[in-house]
Amino acid sequence: MIGSDKTSTARGGLSIERPTGVAPRALTARPPWTSRFLFFEGSDVMDTAEAVGRLLDVAHTAYSLRLVTATAGNVSVRTGEGFMISGSGYSLGWLEEKHLATVKHDGQHTAGPTPSLETSLHAAVYRSIKEAGSILHFHGLWTPQVAIMDTLDPWVPSVCSPDFAALFPDPGIPRVPALAAGSVELVNATLRALARQPRGILLCGHGAVTWGANSREALFAAEIIEMAAHTDYHARCLNQPGGCGYS
Ligand SMILES: [Zn+2]
């Protein structure tokens, strides 16, 4: 891992290597985001060659983690003039450079195959959140189960890790209503929800969208949501809520 001193800490099922020169901080129930998640090399705002490598790496990993299946989901990384995004209809698991589309910040498609149906949503998030270097839309195996519960807006898991608490402080994750993929209504509802909780949202009965300063942060956020959804779903089934903040 780039810039890591290989010091590893396991919490809530996650093993995290800390970057060189950054002293570990004491854990709290609500640790500040920046002390916990800037483990990597800053923003993904980069040239095209770097963007391609990073985008393919995260796409393949998301597929391996079953955050996406078949041709579902989409991922993008910001570049100097806009962003690169997975093409429509391609599997993230088998994504190649020829499957990547280049898009300007205003949503104009400039190169590559037809971009993802959710390109307008990615463009809107990049325009509204300057810190966003990467965006991931995923479904997962468990996230849709909690996203379909209409009593959960915002969603606060009955059990969650300190990583979740850091990423999604009170009042939890907002849930966007069920709206057509690629629609203006979905874009506007997503922006309203992100204004409440800027690191990710649930899409009703569908999945979730996360963003990070770089693509690995966006992937971490997705992993954390999926793990919390897995645990929360079973805790609710067993009627055994455990509270937030275990370590
Ligand atoms: Zn989807």
Residues whose N, C-alpha, C, O or C-beta is under 5 A from the ligand:
A	BS01	ZN	G73
